[in-house]
Amino acid sequence: MPKRLKLRRFRRGERQILRDKSHDRKLPTWAMHRYQIIALVREGQSVFHASHQVGSSPKMAYLWVARFNESDFRDFEESSNPAGRPSGLTVQQIQLLMRTAQKRPTDVGLPFTNWSMTKLQDYLVKRRHFPIVSPEWVRRLLRRADVSWQHTKTWKQSHDPDFAAKKSVFWRSMPSVRSMAW
């Protein structure tokens, strides 16, 4: 059975603040839910039922009713964690990701010519003591660092030892642009 928490009496101006804020569409959803919980409890609902109607957890609803009883609406629009979740990657790991992404897979001993996000993530996790992150997160990190994919120009590469000589002979045998004029 959920505990019963009483809402203190409203002070001057708080009723109007609650009315305005509980219908303000410019507020973030999480802040609006806090005001709506107070409004529903004020109308006579239990904190538990108000939390379910708003879509919040009962624990958070009890917390916000208790905070309102202590300090008005002062903290209702402050984010609970403004800095966000701490990063699971160190600066050295992000630099390793950038260096590896800018190399060819053949340079690190892999049998393919292009990186995909999944292949890059698998390589880093298996061989470089990199934390397990999703390929989407790898893509976001690369984009944040302005690392873009370049198309592999395999037509300029050959395993033939005489490739350079054959290539120069080929280009000399081609007619120039001027001689091809109509």
BELPE-V387168 format. One record per residue. N is the residue number from 1. RES is the residue in one letter. PSI is psi as a letter, one per 40 degrees, with the letter a starting at -180 (NA if undefined). Layout:
BEGIN
n={N	N}
res={RES	RES}
psi={PSI	PSI}
END
This chain:
BEGIN
n={1	2	3	4	5	6	7	8	9	10	11	12	13	14	15	16	17	18	19	20	21	22	23	24	25	26	27	28	29	30	31	32	33	34	35	36	37	38	39	40	41	42	43	44	45	46	47	48	49	50	51	52	53	54	55	56	57	58	59	60	61	62	63	64	65	66	67	68	69	70	71	72	73	74	75	76	77	78	79	80	81	82	83	84	85	86	87	88	89	90	91	92	93	94	95	96	97	98	99	100	101	102	103	104	105	106	107	108	109	110	111	112	113	114	115	116	117	118	119	120	121	122	123	124	125	126	127	128	129	130	131	132	133	134	135	136	137	138	139	140	141	142	143	144	145	146	147	148	149	150	151	152	153	154	155	156	157	158	159	160	161	162	163	164	165	166	167	168	169	170	171	172	173	174	175	176	177	178	179	180	181	182}
res={M	P	K	R	L	K	L	R	R	F	R	R	G	E	R	Q	I	L	R	D	K	S	H	D	R	K	L	P	T	W	A	M	H	R	Y	Q	I	I	A	L	V	R	E	G	Q	S	V	F	H	A	S	H	Q	V	G	S	S	P	K	M	A	Y	L	W	V	A	R	F	N	E	S	D	F	R	D	F	E	E	S	S	N	P	A	G	R	P	S	G	L	T	V	Q	Q	I	Q	L	L	M	R	T	A	Q	K	R	P	T	D	V	G	L	P	F	T	N	W	S	M	T	K	L	Q	D	Y	L	V	K	R	R	H	F	P	I	V	S	P	E	W	V	R	R	L	L	R	R	A	D	V	S	W	Q	H	T	K	T	W	K	Q	S	H	D	P	D	F	A	A	K	K	S	V	F	W	R	S	M	P	S	V	R	S	M	A	W}
psi={h	i	i	h	h	i	h	i	i	i	i	h	e	d	d	d	d	d	d	d	d	e	e	h	e	e	i	i	d	d	d	d	d	d	d	d	d	d	d	d	d	d	e	e	i	i	d	d	d	d	d	d	d	d	f	i	i	d	d	d	d	d	d	d	d	d	d	d	d	d	f	a	e	d	e	d	e	h	i	d	g	d	e	a	h	i	i	e	i	i	d	d	d	d	d	d	d	d	d	d	d	e	i	i	d	d	d	e	e	i	e	i	e	i	i	i	d	d	d	d	d	d	d	d	d	d	e	e	f	i	i	h	i	i	d	d	d	d	d	d	d	d	d	d	e	f	h	i	h	i	h	h	g	d	e	e	i	i	e	h	d	e	d	d	d	d	d	d	d	d	d	d	e	h	i	i	d	d	e	e	i	NA}
END
